[in-house]
Amino acid sequence: AIPLKLLCKFSLSAFQQRYAPVVPFDFQEEQDYTATDEIVEAMHLTEGEKDTLNCYLGGMTYCETARFLSVNFTTVWRRRQSIQRKYLALSR
């Protein structure tokens, strides 16, 4: 297994070049995110948690999110855990 620290050292640009889509995707459909916005609002997320959630929803990995937000990998992990706890608390 590759140590986690080594995985985080790969450059984002190399990852994007390797996994970039071959055909550009220009089609965008209008979607209603009202219900989703209400759920996120009810969770009372901190700014850091909101930033982390936006990165997650954008498809970024833990390592990519940590680099993008200039925080430690474990900070991203803790924020994701906190977001999950808050989400699950809403459904109870």
Residue pairs with C-beta under 8 A, 6 or more apart in sequence:
4 73
7 63
8 62
8 63
8 66
8 67
8 73
10 63
12 64
12 67
15 64
39 87
39 90
40 50
40 53
42 90
43 83
43 86
43 87
43 90
44 86
45 53
45 83
45 86
48 69
48 71
48 75
48 79
49 79
49 82
49 83
49 86
51 69
52 65
52 69
52 76
52 79
52 80
52 83
53 83
55 64
55 65
55 68
55 69
56 65
56 80
60 68
62 73
62 76
62 77
62 80
63 73
65 76
66 72
66 73
66 75
66 76
69 76
